[in-house]
Amino acid sequence: MNKSENYRQTLSAFSDWEPYLLKESGLPGPRGNLELAQVVADEGNRALFEQFLTYTPQVAPTNDPHEFLAFCGVVGLGRLLAEGDVSILGQLRPFASDPRWRLREGVAMALQRLGKADMRRLLEAMQLWSSGSWLEKRAAAAALAEPVLLHHEEDALAALQILERITASMENSDDTKKEDFKVLQQGLSYCWSVVVAAAPEPGKRLMEKWLAGPDRIIQRIMQENLKKNRLMRMDAAWVEKWRK
């Protein structure tokens, strides 16, 4: 029995999951219990997820064990979304701007559940989010930067165009000192490498444009992506050329 199966069996014995989830949350600590959160998302229901989402930043700040419950609630919304409840997108979107970084990661994980079930719908939704706030743009980029979602060329190309749109919105911005902008900058510093590895030729052309462009922040984003091993495996000679 693997860890996830053990969690499923254990949860099935409880009518109230909260004490067990708090104990096994991994918080406070550097890493929450992601395996357990995915099992909760698989096995829970809407009422449970909405109960967990009442743990706001005020009552469950970063690294508090109760933050894990809110995280489980967000990932659980992703399961409902993947099952076809498109209204969940509107409920999920505000959590992309949650002050807790784990909740923001949970949004990306929830959206990826949608992508595995219906990539077309995810791409359509992320096209909309890519016109939103800096943190909504970051959620869109992070959701799409998942190799298992990019096996089909048309999906990789569509994801690439969304990243291009997000990156272009950063050019010559007056918000470069703001924390939300920096969070997006950090996210794009790996997202491009994932999507370009799935669509190498058009991806390299777009990266070259930004690497040779005048915006220093976007240049740094692209240089950070060049450090990722997945791009070295894709085309080591090209990476070495542009790193210099």
C-alpha positions, 0 to 999 in steps of 0.5 A: 500500500502506497502513501496515498492509499494509506491516507485514503484508508485512514480518512475513511475511518473518520467522520471528522477529518480536521484533527487528522489533517492538522496533525499530518499537515506538515505545518509549520514547516518548509513543505506541506503534505501535498500527497495528503492534500490530493487525497482530500481533494479526491475524496472530499465533497463541496461542503467540506471544501467550502468549510475549509475555505473559511480558514482565511489569512486572518485565522490561518496565516502562512505556516499555520496548520490550519492553512493546510485546510484552506489549501486542501479546499482550493485543490478540492475546488479543482476536482469539482471544476474538472468534473464539469462545474465551470462556476468554480472558476469564478470561485477559484480566481480570488485565491490566485491573489491570496497573500499565502503563497501555498494557496496560490500554488493550490490554485495552479494545482486546481487548474491543472486538474481541469487541464487534465480533464479538458485542456481546451477549457483551461486554455480558454480560461487562462486566456482571460486570466492573462488579462487580470492582475499580476497574481492572476497572470502568475496563476495562469502561467503556473497552471499551464507550465505542466509537462503532462498538459503539453503533449499535443502541439496545439496545446503547447502553442496556445500555452506559449501564446498566453505566456507571450501575452503575459510577458508583453504586459510586463514590458516597460511596467511602472510596477517593477518594485511591487511584490505582486510583479516580483512574484510573477517575474519569479514564476515566469523564470521557470514557466517559459522553460517548461512550455518552450521544451514542449514547443521548441522552435516557436518557443526559441524564436520568442525567447530570442526576441526577448533576450535581444530586447531592451527590457532588462527584467524580461531579459533576466526572466529569459536568462533564468529559464536558460539555466533550466536543465530541460532546455539544455536537454532540448538544445544545449548549443542554442542555450550556450549561445544565448547564455553568452 
